[in-house]
Amino acid sequence: KRVRDHVASGLYGSASEVIREALRLFESVQEVQHAHLNALKSDVAIGLADVSAGRVAALDAAAIKAQGRAILRSREAN
């Protein structure tokens, strides 16, 4: 029905044109997802290397919140 609707809209001359365009878009989305996955894998590898090299410290959430609140207060004062 969607293919027929697209052809009926006049944007496409035939069902095969609709299908070809849909496949091109699908492949494009897959390429973007693949690139994002590769970037994520790279980031994870960097993080694991940092852990192995001892470049990671314990997270102090209270200190991070306090620092953020101090920054906000400073911005509000200006």
N, C-alpha and C positions, 0 to 999 in steps of 0.2 A: 504494500500500500504506500509506504513512504517513497519507494522508487517511482511508482506511478504518479504520486503527487508532485515529485520534483520534475518529472517529465512534463506533466500537465501545466506546471507553473511557467514553462517556456524557458527556464534556465538551462535545460538540457534537451538535446535533440532525441535521445534514446535512453533506454534503460541501461545499455552498456556504458554510456558516458557517465551516468550516475554511479554505477558500480566501479568504474575505473577511478573516478575522483575519490570515492569513498576509500578505495584501497590505497591510493596515494596518501590520503590524509592519515589512514591507519598506520602506514609505514613511517610516516613522518613522526607521528606520536611515539611509535616504538623506538625510533632513533633518539628522540629527546629523552625518553625514559631510560634507555640504555646509557646515554651520556651521563644522566643524573646518577644512575646506579654506579657507574665507574667512578664518578667524583666522590660519592659517598664511600665506596670501598677504599679509595685513596686516603680520604680523611680518617677513616678507621685505622688504616695501616700507619698513618702518621701518629695518631693517638696511641696506638699500641707500642710504637717505637719510643715515644716519649715515656710511657710507663716503664718499658724495659731499661731505658737510660736513666731513670730516676728523676725525670723532669716534671713529675706530677706531685702536687701537694694535696693535703686533705682540704676539703671544701668547708669553709666556715660561713654558713648561710647567714648567721646573725651579723657577722661583720660586713658581708655584702649588702644586706638590707640597710644597715646603719650608714654605710657609705652612700648608697643610693638615696636615702632620705636626706642626708646632709647635702648632696648635690641638688636635690629638689628644693630644699630650703634656700640654698644659695641662689638658685635661679629665680625663686619667688621674691627674694629680697631685692633683686636687681630690677 
